[in-house]
């Protein structure tokens, strides 16, 4: 969802390794969004999940099928998360099988929650890398390290806009927060903000929102974004749209969005919608 920060040196990936990394990254975004349709597209039907968690100095293990995971998600109200792998090891066998180790931190609303060492087995099927096995260890993070990170918060917020779950977008706002789009009336509170997000998600079923930058301005923050999508929702024109803009945030003391004022070129947006 976000390019590496300037101080991060990206390794040089071969074309094949880059494809494998992209498959894993897409899996983690889909998992963080609890997007079951997207998950199904990058895994095999018989994929298993192996989990080993450290609690109170002891390890507990569990193994579940991907179907069991899907059922669990359907029966609860999850909160979004953003999992970022900081260190990849990729081993490719005969351009057909790949083994990936990823050292990751799981964040919720910009605050680190756990460190996970992920291991993935991928197979290539019809030229596409898909996940056969997912195993990971879960290590708790000490309270003193659970510091709010504005860039991670913004990256996670962009990911939520891609989730097909409009309530995930609203979860980044305080309960009495507001979201204004250009000169429109502000959406006030969780339900109204959810409806605004739902309107965009319905209009652009394939919508991707990326974070371009975060710019602090006095006591506010400007979140610059780019939206790409195809207007194939109800009554849509079928045209592709790519538009950039920004939201100017005021965060509350708990680091949730209290007020967001969104800005983008509405004339350009409407021209793209109509294919002009």
N, C-alpha and C positions, 0 to 999 in steps of 0.2 A: 504493500500500500504506500510505501514511502521510500524514497532514495536514501542511501546511507548518509549519515551526517558527515560533514567535511573532515572530521578527525578520524573517521573510520576508513581503513584501507581495504577495499574489496579484493579478494583473491581473483586470480585469472581462471575462469572456468572454460573448459572445452564446450563446444556446442551441446554435446551429449550431457555433460554434467549440468549445464545451465537448464536443460529441459527437465532433468531429474529434480533439481532444486526448485524449479517452478512448480512441478507437480506436488512437492512437499509443502511449499508455501501456500498453494491453493487449498490443499487439505487443511492446513492450520487456520486459514481464513474462514473456510466453510465450517470448521469445527467451532471456532470462536463465535461465529454467527448462528450456530445450531441450524445451519442450512442443510437439511437432510437431502434435498434434491441435488444440491451441488456435491455433497459427500458421495452420494450414490454414483456420480459420474466419474469419480477418481479412485474407486475401490472395487475389489472383486466381491461377489456375493458371499463368499465364505471367509471373508477377512475376519481375523480375530484381534482382540485388544488384550494386551497383557499389562497389568499395572502393579507396581510394587511401591508401597508408600511407607515412609518413615514417620512413625508417631511414637512419642515418649520413649525414644531410644530403641524401638523395635520395629521390624519390618513386617508388613502384612501384604499378601499377594492375592490377586484375583485375575481371572481370565474370563472374558465374556465374548460372545459373538457380536458382530456388527448389528445383527437384527435385535439382539437384546439391548444394545445401546440405543438404537432407534426407538424402541418401545419405551425405554426409560425417559428419553427426551420428550416424547409425546405425552407422557403422564405427569409432567411437571412444568413449572414456569421458570425457565432458566434466565440467568443474567449473562449479558455478553462478556466476552473476555478477549484479550489480544495476546497471542503467544508469539514471542520474537526469538528466533534462533540466532545466537551471536556467533556460533562456531559450528561449521559444517565439516564433516568428513564423509566423502563419497567414494565408494568402491564399485566399479562397474565390471561385470563378468560377461564377456562375449557379446557386449552390446544388447543383451537380452534380460539380464538380471542386475539389480543394483542394491547395494546395502548402504544405508545412510545413518550416520550418527549426528544428532543435533543437540547442542547444549543450549537450553532455552530458559527464558523467564516468562512466566504467565502473569499478565497484568489485568487488573480490573479498575476501570476509571482512572488510569494513569498511575496506579499504585501497584508495585510488585507483590505477588501473593506467594508463589512457589517457584522453585527451580526444578526443571524437568530435564532429564537426560533421555532423549528420544532415540529409538532405534526403529528404522523402517526397512522393510523388504519390498522392493518393487519389481514387477515384471512388465515387459513390453508386450502389449496386445494390439495388433493391427497398427503398429507404429506409435502407440500412445503408452506412456508410462502410467501404471496403476498400482495402487497399494495392496499388497497381499497380507502383510502383517504389520501391526503397530504395537510397539512395546515401549514402556517408559517407566522411569523411577521418579517419584515425587518427593522432593525435599522441602520442608518448610523454610521460610525466610524469617529471620529474626525481626522483631518489631522495630528495632532501630534502623533497619534497612528499608522499611516500608515507607519510603519517601515519595511524595507526589512528583511526577515528571510531566510537565506541560506538553512536551512534544509527544510523549507516549499517549497522553490523554487525547490529543488532537488526532493522532494516527488511529487510535481506537475508535474515535467518533466517526472518522471517515469510513472505517470498516463497517460500523453500524449502519451507515447509509446504504451499504451494499448487501444488507442482511436479509431483505424481504420480510423483516420483522420491524414495522414502524415503531413499536413500543420500545425497541432497543435504542432508537434515536432519542426518544423522549426520556429515557433513563439517564441520559447525560445532563439533564436539566434538573434544577431544584423543582420541587412539587409545585411551586407558584411561579416558576420561570416563564419566560416569554420568548417567542421566536417570530421575528418580523421578516417578511420577504419583500424586498424593495419598498415600495410605498404602500403595501397592503396593510390591513389591520393586523396588529400582533396577535398571534395565537397564544393564549394564556393558559397555563397549566398543562398537566400531563395529557389529558384527553385531546385537547385542541392541537398540541404539538404532534401527537401521534397521528392525527388526521392529516396534518400538513405533510408529514413524511410519507404517509400512505398514498397521498395524491401523487407524489413523484414516483413512488415504487410501482403503483398501478399503471401509470402512464408509460414508464420505462422498465419493463420486466427484466431487462438485462443490464440495468443501470450499474455503473461503476463510478464511485466517487474517490478521488485520490487527494491526498494532502500535498499541496505544493510547497507551502511554507507556513511558519508561525512567526508573527511579528509583534512583539510587545510594544504598546503605545500608551505611555503614562500608566494609568491603572486599568487599562483594557488590553485585550489581545486580539489581533487580527489573524483569523484562520483562513488562509488562501487555499482554494480548492479548484478542481476541474471535474466536471460531470460529463461522462459519455454514456450514450444509450440510444436505443431505437424505440421510437414512439409507436409501439405495437399494442398498447393497452386499449381498453374500450374506447371506441371512437377515434383511435389514433390515426395519424397520417401515414405511418410506416416509414417515416424519414428518420435518418440518424441525426443526432445532436451532439455537439461537443462545445461546451461553454465553461468559461472560468469566471470565478468571482471570489468573494470573501464574506465571512461573517465576522462582525465585531462583537467580541464577547465581554461581558462583565461576569466574573466568577464570584460566588459567595465564599464565606469563610470555610466551607467544607469542600471547596474546589469543584463545585458543580456550576453549570451555566445558569446564571440568574436572568441574564438578558442577552439575546443575540439579535443583531440587526444584519440581515443578509442583503448583499448587493451583487447584481450581475446585469449585463446588458440585455434588457428585456426585448429590445427591438431586434437585436441579432438572434436571440433565442427564438423569437416568433418566426423570423425569416427561415431559420433552419428547420423549424417544425413544418413549415409549409413548403419546404424545398425550393425556396427562392434564391 
